Amino acid sequence: MSDLTNADNQHEPRLITETGLDQRLADIIEPVLIDIGFRLIRVRMLNQNGMTMQVMAEKNDGTMTVEDCEQVSMAISPVLDVEDPIDKEYHLEVSSPGIDRPLVRKSDFVRWQGHLVKCETSIMIGNRKRFRGKIVEADADGFTIERDQVAYGEEQKVVIPFTALSDAKLILTDDLIRDALRADKLAKAQAANQNEADDEE
């Protein structure tokens, strides 16, 4: 269980990964990110502004500044140039996962307990594949949501095994914005304290 609560676990594998070309891109990018202290959230090729490669990443403490985005971009560009996985011109866009972020690791479900999530499963769970509700519990095998919209005869609480999960994303609420801003402020304060400690050595 301790591996779920350790936010610094940068090698925690993602539950939700890409397929096809996006997967090839993730395989190229992820080791570079790990080397420089970041975690990959998602890679997607989008048909916007011509072709855009969207890379979502964050530091192990969950923060991601504009400078961090530039650092990631500068680190992955040369590797992408060498590997050359895309035979067309494309535009690289590096961003933070945002407040209404995708949840891709087990620790994400622990970290964002108490918040609303929208998720899809690859198999039917109680006659449905789409769910929306508050994360009330998470363990090594899955998570429990308390649904906010329940049809007659359906259970309010649903346990979703991680093995069945195909997509999950936080839903923007005032509570989520407040908690995300608080967490960001705390992480920045801890990073500043760490830098001061490093300077004193």
Short mmCIF file of the C-alpha atoms (twelve columns), coordinates in Angstrom:
data_MODEL
# 
_entry.id   MODEL 
# 
loop_
_atom_site.group_PDB 
_atom_site.id 
_atom_site.type_symbol 
_atom_site.label_atom_id 
_atom_site.label_alt_id 
_atom_site.label_comp_id 
_atom_site.label_asym_id 
_atom_site.label_seq_id 
_atom_site.Cartn_x 
_atom_site.Cartn_y 
_atom_site.Cartn_z 
_atom_site.pdbx_PDB_model_num 
ATOM 1   C CA . MET A 1   0.000   0.000  0.000   1 
ATOM 2   C CA . SER A 2   2.884   2.386  0.752   1 
ATOM 3   C CA . ASP A 3   3.745   2.580  -2.950  1 
ATOM 4   C CA . LEU A 4   0.351   4.220  -3.606  1 
ATOM 5   C CA . THR A 5   0.845   7.048  -1.151  1 
ATOM 6   C CA . ASN A 6   4.422   7.863  -2.155  1 
ATOM 7   C CA . ALA A 7   4.062   10.827 -4.502  1 
ATOM 8   C CA . ASP A 8   7.769   10.606 -5.381  1 
ATOM 9   C CA . ASN A 9   7.368   7.222  -7.008  1 
ATOM 10  C CA . GLN A 10  8.335   8.339  -10.516 1 
ATOM 11  C CA . HIS A 11  8.624   4.786  -11.818 1 
ATOM 12  C CA . GLU A 12  5.012   3.920  -11.008 1 
ATOM 13  C CA . PRO A 13  3.614   2.575  -14.275 1 
ATOM 14  C CA . ARG A 14  0.640   4.198  -15.939 1 
ATOM 15  C CA . LEU A 15  -2.625  2.227  -15.950 1 
ATOM 16  C CA . ILE A 16  -3.902  4.010  -19.020 1 
ATOM 17  C CA . THR A 17  -1.464  4.000  -21.911 1 
ATOM 18  C CA . GLU A 18  -1.513  4.860  -25.579 1 
ATOM 19  C CA . THR A 19  -1.928  2.651  -28.626 1 
ATOM 20  C CA . GLY A 20  -0.440  2.750  -32.127 1 
ATOM 21  C CA . LEU A 21  1.709   5.761  -33.000 1 
ATOM 22  C CA . ASP A 22  0.957   7.479  -29.670 1 
ATOM 23  C CA . GLN A 23  2.368   4.431  -27.864 1 
ATOM 24  C CA . ARG A 24  5.547   4.551  -29.950 1 
ATOM 25  C CA . LEU A 25  5.922   8.249  -29.063 1 
ATOM 26  C CA . ALA A 26  5.377   7.493  -25.357 1 
ATOM 27  C CA . ASP A 27  8.051   4.774  -25.498 1 
ATOM 28  C CA . ILE A 28  10.520  7.326  -26.927 1 
ATOM 29  C CA . ILE A 29  9.586   10.208 -24.581 1 
ATOM 30  C CA . GLU A 30  9.005   8.520  -21.211 1 
ATOM 31  C CA . PRO A 31  12.622  7.431  -20.452 1 
ATOM 32  C CA . VAL A 32  13.843  10.977 -21.227 1 
ATOM 33  C CA . LEU A 33  11.263  12.460 -18.849 1 
ATOM 34  C CA . ILE A 34  12.183  10.039 -16.048 1 
ATOM 35  C CA . ASP A 35  15.869  10.971 -16.469 1 
ATOM 36  C CA . ILE A 36  15.111  14.666 -15.873 1 
ATOM 37  C CA . GLY A 37  12.675  14.094 -12.970 1 
ATOM 38  C CA . PHE A 38  9.298   14.235 -14.713 1 
ATOM 39  C CA . ARG A 39  6.420   11.800 -15.193 1 
ATOM 40  C CA . LEU A 40  4.565   11.300 -18.443 1 
ATOM 41  C CA . ILE A 41  0.794   11.666 -18.202 1 
ATOM 42  C CA . ARG A 42  -0.205  11.316 -21.831 1 
ATOM 43  C CA . VAL A 43  0.971   11.696 -25.449 1 
ATOM 44  C CA . ARG A 44  -1.449  12.359 -28.289 1 
ATOM 45  C CA . MET A 45  -1.092  13.232 -31.957 1 
ATOM 46  C CA . LEU A 46  -3.840  15.712 -32.835 1 
ATOM 47  C CA . ASN A 47  -4.903  17.069 -36.196 1 
ATOM 48  C CA . GLN A 48  -4.856  20.708 -35.191 1 
ATOM 49  C CA . ASN A 49  -2.604  23.469 -36.586 1 
ATOM 50  C CA . GLY A 50  -1.509  20.852 -39.108 1 
ATOM 51  C CA . MET A 51  -0.275  18.052 -36.839 1 
ATOM 52  C CA . THR A 52  0.302   18.633 -33.120 1 
ATOM 53  C CA . MET A 53  2.043   16.274 -30.722 1 
ATOM 54  C CA . GLN A 54  0.549   16.997 -27.312 1 
ATOM 55  C CA . VAL A 55  2.699   15.854 -24.386 1 
ATOM 56  C CA . MET A 56  1.256   16.108 -20.864 1 
ATOM 57  C CA . ALA A 57  3.785   15.776 -18.064 1 
ATOM 58  C CA . GLU A 58  4.433   16.818 -14.490 1 
ATOM 59  C CA . LYS A 59  7.164   16.753 -11.876 1 
ATOM 60  C CA . ASN A 60  7.009   13.952 -9.321  1 
ATOM 61  C CA . ASP A 61  5.517   16.391 -6.787  1 
ATOM 62  C CA . GLY A 62  2.641   17.125 -9.175  1 
ATOM 63  C CA . THR A 63  3.752   20.630 -10.211 1 
ATOM 64  C CA . MET A 64  4.474   21.866 -13.738 1 
ATOM 65  C CA . THR A 65  5.547   25.434 -14.505 1 
ATOM 66  C CA . VAL A 66  6.034   27.155 -17.861 1 
ATOM 67  C CA . GLU A 67  9.799   26.736 -17.349 1 
ATOM 68  C CA . ASP A 68  9.275   23.018 -16.716 1 
ATOM 69  C CA . CYS A 69  7.343   22.747 -20.002 1 
ATOM 70  C CA . GLU A 70  10.265  24.423 -21.805 1 
ATOM 71  C CA . GLN A 71  12.749  22.063 -20.111 1 
ATOM 72  C CA . VAL A 72  10.731  19.000 -21.182 1 
ATOM 73  C CA . SER A 73  10.381  20.325 -24.718 1 
ATOM 74  C CA . MET A 74  14.153  20.934 -25.002 1 
ATOM 75  C CA . ALA A 75  14.914  17.457 -23.615 1 
ATOM 76  C CA . ILE A 76  12.578  15.477 -25.877 1 
ATOM 77  C CA . SER A 77  13.019  17.400 -29.152 1 
ATOM 78  C CA . PRO A 78  16.519  16.017 -29.989 1 
ATOM 79  C CA . VAL A 79  15.412  12.446 -29.201 1 
ATOM 80  C CA . LEU A 80  12.346  12.815 -31.433 1 
ATOM 81  C CA . ASP A 81  14.574  14.241 -34.200 1 
ATOM 82  C CA . VAL A 82  16.855  11.196 -34.005 1 
ATOM 83  C CA . GLU A 83  14.063  8.602  -33.762 1 
ATOM 84  C CA . ASP A 84  11.959  10.490 -36.340 1 
ATOM 85  C CA . PRO A 85  8.697   8.597  -35.610 1 
ATOM 86  C CA . ILE A 86  6.488   10.962 -37.640 1 
ATOM 87  C CA . ASP A 87  6.971   11.391 -41.362 1 
ATOM 88  C CA . LYS A 88  5.090   14.722 -41.510 1 
ATOM 89  C CA . GLU A 89  5.766   18.180 -40.148 1 
ATOM 90  C CA . TYR A 90  4.343   18.545 -36.660 1 
ATOM 91  C CA . HIS A 91  4.224   21.026 -33.854 1 
ATOM 92  C CA . LEU A 92  5.289   19.968 -30.305 1 
ATOM 93  C CA . GLU A 93  3.100   21.174 -27.446 1 
ATOM 94  C CA . VAL A 94  4.140   20.378 -23.853 1 
ATOM 95  C CA . SER A 95  1.651   21.128 -21.083 1 
ATOM 96  C CA . SER A 96  0.714   20.368 -17.504 1 
ATOM 97  C CA . PRO A 97  -2.157  17.911 -17.001 1 
ATOM 98  C CA . GLY A 98  -4.379  20.808 -15.881 1 
ATOM 99  C CA . ILE A 99  -6.774  20.854 -12.951 1 
ATOM 100 C CA . ASP A 100 -9.400  18.606 -14.599 1 
ATOM 101 C CA . ARG A 101 -6.604  16.179 -15.355 1 
ATOM 102 C CA . PRO A 102 -6.555  12.634 -16.662 1 
ATOM 103 C CA . LEU A 103 -5.964  10.073 -13.888 1 
ATOM 104 C CA . VAL A 104 -3.448  7.549  -15.203 1 
ATOM 105 C CA . ARG A 105 -1.692  6.034  -12.155 1 
ATOM 106 C CA . LYS A 106 -2.995  4.250  -9.067  1 
ATOM 107 C CA . SER A 107 -1.553  7.023  -6.878  1 
ATOM 108 C CA . ASP A 108 -3.701  9.582  -8.765  1 
ATOM 109 C CA . PHE A 109 -6.830  7.932  -7.366  1 
ATOM 110 C CA . VAL A 110 -5.412  8.079  -3.831  1 
ATOM 111 C CA . ARG A 111 -4.265  11.693 -4.292  1 
ATOM 112 C CA . TRP A 112 -7.654  12.908 -5.604  1 
ATOM 113 C CA . GLN A 113 -9.944  10.984 -3.253  1 
ATOM 114 C CA . GLY A 114 -13.069 12.975 -2.432  1 
ATOM 115 C CA . HIS A 115 -13.274 14.512 -5.903  1 
ATOM 116 C CA . LEU A 116 -15.585 13.880 -8.826  1 
ATOM 117 C CA . VAL A 117 -14.309 11.707 -11.643 1 
ATOM 118 C CA . LYS A 118 -15.681 10.650 -15.010 1 
ATOM 119 C CA . CYS A 119 -14.431 7.253  -16.149 1 
ATOM 120 C CA . GLU A 120 -14.907 4.527  -18.705 1 
ATOM 121 C CA . THR A 121 -14.239 0.821  -18.440 1 
ATOM 122 C CA . SER A 122 -13.304 -1.719 -21.087 1 
ATOM 123 C CA . ILE A 123 -15.813 -4.244 -19.707 1 
ATOM 124 C CA . MET A 124 -19.357 -3.917 -18.387 1 
ATOM 125 C CA . ILE A 125 -19.629 -3.284 -14.658 1 
ATOM 126 C CA . GLY A 126 -23.237 -3.541 -13.507 1 
ATOM 127 C CA . ASN A 127 -24.589 -3.124 -17.058 1 
ATOM 128 C CA . ARG A 128 -22.601 -0.020 -17.910 1 
ATOM 129 C CA . LYS A 129 -19.176 1.183  -19.017 1 
ATOM 130 C CA . ARG A 130 -19.416 4.893  -18.170 1 
ATOM 131 C CA . PHE A 131 -19.426 6.222  -14.635 1 
ATOM 132 C CA . ARG A 132 -19.390 9.567  -12.881 1 
ATOM 133 C CA . GLY A 133 -19.051 10.097 -9.150  1 
ATOM 134 C CA . LYS A 134 -16.845 10.901 -6.192  1 
ATOM 135 C CA . ILE A 135 -13.756 8.768  -5.490  1 
ATOM 136 C CA . VAL A 136 -14.415 7.492  -1.962  1 
ATOM 137 C CA . GLU A 137 -11.707 4.843  -1.687  1 
ATOM 138 C CA . ALA A 138 -8.684  3.503  -3.574  1 
ATOM 139 C CA . ASP A 139 -6.407  0.548  -2.964  1 
ATOM 140 C CA . ALA A 140 -3.891  -1.498 -4.964  1 
ATOM 141 C CA . ASP A 141 -6.606  -3.245 -7.004  1 
ATOM 142 C CA . GLY A 142 -9.091  -0.514 -7.826  1 
ATOM 143 C CA . PHE A 143 -11.198 2.358  -6.577  1 
ATOM 144 C CA . THR A 144 -14.731 2.946  -5.340  1 
ATOM 145 C CA . ILE A 145 -16.892 5.773  -6.584  1 
ATOM 146 C CA . GLU A 146 -20.101 7.086  -5.113  1 
ATOM 147 C CA . ARG A 147 -22.188 7.993  -8.114  1 
ATOM 148 C CA . ASP A 148 -23.995 11.322 -8.215  1 
ATOM 149 C CA . GLN A 149 -26.593 10.129 -10.761 1 
ATOM 150 C CA . VAL A 150 -28.068 6.698  -10.101 1 
ATOM 151 C CA . ALA A 151 -30.773 5.033  -12.166 1 
ATOM 152 C CA . TYR A 152 -33.514 3.077  -10.395 1 
ATOM 153 C CA . GLY A 153 -32.245 -0.257 -9.113  1 
ATOM 154 C CA . GLU A 154 -28.550 0.629  -9.508  1 
ATOM 155 C CA . GLU A 155 -26.046 0.692  -6.663  1 
ATOM 156 C CA . GLN A 156 -24.792 4.122  -5.634  1 
ATOM 157 C CA . LYS A 157 -21.303 2.813  -4.839  1 
ATOM 158 C CA . VAL A 158 -19.379 1.012  -7.564  1 
ATOM 159 C CA . VAL A 159 -15.990 -0.672 -7.279  1 
ATOM 160 C CA . ILE A 160 -13.953 -0.314 -10.466 1 
ATOM 161 C CA . PRO A 161 -10.913 -2.590 -10.804 1 
ATOM 162 C CA . PHE A 162 -7.852  -0.871 -12.283 1 
ATOM 163 C CA . THR A 163 -7.600  -3.722 -14.813 1 
ATOM 164 C CA . ALA A 164 -10.992 -2.682 -16.277 1 
ATOM 165 C CA . LEU A 165 -10.231 1.046  -16.524 1 
ATOM 166 C CA . SER A 166 -9.864  2.536  -20.008 1 
ATOM 167 C CA . ASP A 167 -10.161 6.272  -19.263 1 
ATOM 168 C CA . ALA A 168 -10.515 8.536  -16.214 1 
ATOM 169 C CA . LYS A 169 -10.569 12.286 -15.769 1 
ATOM 170 C CA . LEU A 170 -11.305 14.658 -12.906 1 
ATOM 171 C CA . ILE A 171 -14.382 16.865 -13.264 1 
ATOM 172 C CA . LEU A 172 -13.838 20.572 -12.647 1 
ATOM 173 C CA . THR A 173 -15.535 21.723 -9.427  1 
ATOM 174 C CA . ASP A 174 -14.904 24.582 -6.996  1 
ATOM 175 C CA . ASP A 175 -13.568 22.051 -4.456  1 
ATOM 176 C CA . LEU A 176 -11.152 20.617 -7.008  1 
ATOM 177 C CA . ILE A 177 -9.858  24.065 -7.996  1 
ATOM 178 C CA . ARG A 178 -9.328  24.967 -4.326  1 
ATOM 179 C CA . ASP A 179 -7.510  21.675 -3.546  1 
ATOM 180 C CA . ALA A 180 -5.386  21.848 -6.708  1 
ATOM 181 C CA . LEU A 181 -4.298  25.418 -5.925  1 
ATOM 182 C CA . ARG A 182 -3.540  24.470 -2.313  1 
ATOM 183 C CA . ALA A 183 -1.488  21.426 -3.402  1 
ATOM 184 C CA . ASP A 184 0.407   23.533 -5.959  1 
ATOM 185 C CA . LYS A 185 1.202   26.214 -3.362  1 
ATOM 186 C CA . LEU A 186 2.395   23.555 -0.893  1 
ATOM 187 C CA . ALA A 187 4.600   21.831 -3.499  1 
ATOM 188 C CA . LYS A 188 6.153   25.163 -4.523  1 
ATOM 189 C CA . ALA A 189 6.871   26.016 -0.867  1 
ATOM 190 C CA . GLN A 190 8.488   22.593 -0.341  1 
ATOM 191 C CA . ALA A 191 10.567  23.039 -3.506  1 
ATOM 192 C CA . ALA A 192 11.713  26.498 -2.306  1 
ATOM 193 C CA . ASN A 193 12.690  25.035 1.096   1 
ATOM 194 C CA . GLN A 194 14.575  22.232 -0.657  1 
ATOM 195 C CA . ASN A 195 16.476  24.772 -2.802  1 
ATOM 196 C CA . GLU A 196 17.422  26.767 0.306   1 
ATOM 197 C CA . ALA A 197 18.650  23.580 1.998   1 
ATOM 198 C CA . ASP A 198 20.701  22.731 -1.102  1 
ATOM 199 C CA . ASP A 199 22.217  26.227 -1.149  1 
ATOM 200 C CA . GLU A 200 23.300  25.923 2.487   1 
ATOM 201 C CA . GLU A 201 25.208  22.664 1.915   1 
# 
